[in-house]
Amino acid sequence: MPLNTEDVKKIAHLARLAIKEEDVHLYVKNLSDILNFAEQMNGVDTQGVTPMAHPQDATQRLREDKVTEPDQRERFQHIAPATESGLYLVPRVIE
C-alpha cells in the first residue's frame, strides 16, 4: 500500500506532528515500507499455529504475598500539611 506526500501530510496533521517539508519524502518511503511489511505478514499462513503471549515458554517468578514493612501511616500523616480521617487533603484542582 504505497502512500503519497498528501497521505503523509494528512497523517501528520491528524497525529498533530510537525514534519519539515524536506523530510516528507523520507516519511513517505518509511511508512510505505512499514505498511508493505504488514501486508506481507498478513500473507503468512498461520493456520494451526498456537498464539502465544511470550516467545519463550517461561513462567513469572512470584513471591510470597506477605507484609514486609511496618505500618507507618501515623508517622507520615503526622508530617503531612493536612489530613482528615486518615486521608491526605490536597488543594482542589478541578472546579
C-alpha positions as CSV (number, residue, x, y, z in Angstrom):
1,M,0.0,0.0,0.0
2,P,2.1,2.9,-1.2
3,L,1.5,6.3,0.3
4,N,1.9,9.7,-1.3
5,T,3.0,13.0,0.2
6,E,-0.6,14.2,0.7
7,D,-1.3,11.0,2.7
8,V,1.7,11.6,5.0
9,K,0.8,15.2,5.5
10,K,-2.7,14.3,6.4
11,I,-1.5,11.6,8.8
12,A,0.9,14.0,10.4
13,H,-1.8,16.6,10.8
14,L,-4.2,14.1,12.4
15,A,-1.4,13.0,14.8
16,R,-0.5,16.6,15.5
17,L,3.1,16.1,14.3
18,A,5.2,18.7,12.7
19,I,7.1,17.4,9.7
20,K,9.6,19.5,7.8
21,E,8.7,19.8,4.1
22,E,12.1,18.4,3.1
23,D,11.6,15.3,5.2
24,V,8.2,14.4,3.8
25,H,9.6,12.1,1.1
26,L,11.5,10.1,3.8
27,Y,8.3,9.6,5.7
28,V,6.5,8.5,2.6
29,K,9.1,5.8,1.9
30,N,9.4,4.7,5.5
31,L,5.7,4.5,6.2
32,S,5.1,2.8,2.8
33,D,7.8,0.2,3.7
34,I,6.1,-0.4,7.1
35,L,2.7,-0.9,5.5
36,N,4.1,-3.2,2.8
37,F,5.8,-5.3,5.5
38,A,2.5,-5.5,7.4
39,E,0.7,-6.7,4.2
40,Q,3.5,-9.2,3.7
41,M,3.0,-10.5,7.2
42,N,-0.8,-10.9,6.6
43,G,0.1,-13.2,3.7
44,V,1.8,-15.7,6.0
45,D,-0.1,-18.9,6.6
46,T,-0.7,-19.2,10.4
47,Q,-3.2,-22.0,10.2
48,G,-2.5,-24.4,13.1
49,V,-0.1,-22.1,14.9
50,T,-1.0,-21.6,18.5
51,P,-0.9,-18.0,19.7
52,M,1.5,-17.3,22.5
53,A,1.9,-14.4,24.9
54,H,5.7,-14.7,25.0
55,P,8.3,-16.3,22.6
56,Q,9.8,-18.3,25.5
57,D,8.0,-20.9,27.4
58,A,8.6,-19.3,30.8
59,T,6.5,-18.5,33.9
60,Q,6.9,-15.5,36.0
61,R,8.5,-15.9,39.4
62,L,6.1,-15.0,42.1
63,R,7.0,-14.1,45.7
64,E,5.0,-14.9,48.8
65,D,2.3,-12.4,49.5
66,K,3.2,-11.3,53.0
67,V,3.7,-7.9,54.7
68,T,7.4,-6.9,54.7
69,E,7.2,-3.4,56.0
70,P,5.7,-1.9,59.2
71,D,2.6,0.3,59.0
72,Q,4.0,3.9,59.2
73,R,0.8,5.7,58.2
74,E,0.6,7.7,61.5
75,R,4.2,8.8,61.1
76,F,3.7,10.0,57.5
77,Q,0.3,11.7,58.2
78,H,1.8,13.5,61.2
79,I,4.2,15.4,58.9
80,A,1.7,16.0,56.2
81,P,0.3,19.5,55.8
82,A,-3.4,18.4,56.1
83,T,-5.1,15.2,56.8
84,E,-8.6,14.1,57.8
85,S,-10.0,10.7,58.8
86,G,-6.8,9.0,57.7
87,L,-6.8,10.7,54.3
88,Y,-4.4,13.3,52.8
89,L,-6.1,16.6,52.0
90,V,-4.9,18.4,48.8
91,P,-6.0,21.6,47.2
92,R,-8.9,21.4,44.7
93,V,-7.6,21.4,41.1
94,I,-10.9,21.0,39.2
95,E,-13.7,23.5,39.7
